[in-house]
């Protein structure tokens, strides 16, 4: 089964349940959090070890006009940044009543994956900036930073003036962009220039499209090699060769996505064969450019904004596996 090109990663827990600095401990000193370590967050008492369900208590009603964070357990590595994909275990409470809204299973297979962007609630995304992998943090989200000035979410029992309390374990983070060493690529491949945030601009060569797939490594990462069947986190932009226009881009859509690195014509949940070919065998941290002829793309079938018989160009940053 082949996937359509527009794929958006969502946070299963937060998008369904919650749709809608001063840095403590060992957080990296170069990371500037927009969230302070305030008095409200310090009232949240948490016991237990990272990776297991915490015991959480706080006085009610716990209210704050600003979003605040405090570190319960330290982590390591670089602080999280806007646009980065992460895996979390989390417990969510109504700050007024103290009632549980949702709690993770706290097992290795069920961590929530999502992107720190404006598709999740503002206070949570900002509260996680500069947190480190392995850390446990408590975040008290103000009403305005939860569901905005209109306030509240009746579906989950949150009133207009209720703060939200999160206790979060940062299980894993993925690279925010390709970090590998620059490589020399063969002539004839599309030209690629990068904006400050890593978004690629792609120049289509003049002349006829190649009949066979072409793959070039623009940056060579030092991470794990992608194997067939791996779930791979990527940033990507797709361009139509003939029209010289972008038909899809995870950068434009707000964050990286996860693909199954497998031929979707043979493996359920996989992707078009040419894109799978371009990812399999590459290393995390790499950036690749590939030209995919119709037979390894969508063939003679039109697909959303992709005309039938299109040659496709992809530039992809390989940000993580699993």
Protein Blocks (a to p, Z undefined) as FASTA:
>chain_A
ZZdfbdcdddfklmmmmghiacehjbcfkbccfbdcdfklmmpcceddehiacddddddd
dddfbdcdddfbdcedjdddehiacddddddddfklopafbdcekiaklcccddddfkbc
fklmmmmgopaehiacdddddfklmnojnopjfknopafklccddddddfbdcdfbdcbd
cddddehiacddddfkopacddddedjddfbdcdddfbdcfbdcddehiacddddddddf
klopafbdfklnopacddddddfklmghiacfklmmmmgopaehiacdddddfklmnmja
dehjacghiacddddddfbgZZ
